[in-house]
Amino acid sequence: MKTQKQKETTMGIQMIIMFVVMAGLIFYMNRTQKNKQKNGWRA
């Protein structure tokens, strides 16, 4: 059994990981879109 404190810490870590993943995904999407425009690719 986990204590309440351990549970909260795990939740916090999961939220941070989710946030980092989302931010990275958005950044990657924006970068690929900019590259497409710069190179004149047809999406």
C-alpha positions in Angstrom: 0.0 0.0 0.0 1.2 3.5 -0.8 0.9 6.3 1.6 -1.0 9.4 0.6 2.2 11.4 0.2 3.7 8.9 -2.2 0.5 8.9 -4.2 0.6 12.7 -4.5 4.2 12.7 -5.6 3.5 10.1 -8.3 0.6 12.1 -9.6 2.8 15.2 -9.7 5.5 13.4 -11.6 2.9 12.0 -14.1 1.5 15.5 -14.6 4.9 17.0 -15.2 5.7 14.2 -17.7 2.4 14.8 -19.5 3.1 18.5 -19.7 6.6 18.0 -21.1 5.3 15.6 -23.7 2.6 17.9 -24.8 4.9 20.9 -24.9 7.4 18.9 -27.0 4.7 17.7 -29.3 3.4 21.3 -29.9 7.0 22.5 -30.5 7.7 19.7 -32.9 4.4 20.3 -34.8 5.1 24.1 -35.1 8.7 23.4 -36.3 7.6 21.0 -39.0 4.9 23.3 -40.2 7.4 26.2 -40.5 9.9 24.0 -42.4 7.1 23.0 -44.8 6.3 26.6 -45.5 9.9 27.6 -45.9 10.6 24.7 -48.3 7.4 25.3 -50.2 6.1 21.8 -49.7 2.6 20.9 -50.5 0.9 19.5 -47.3 
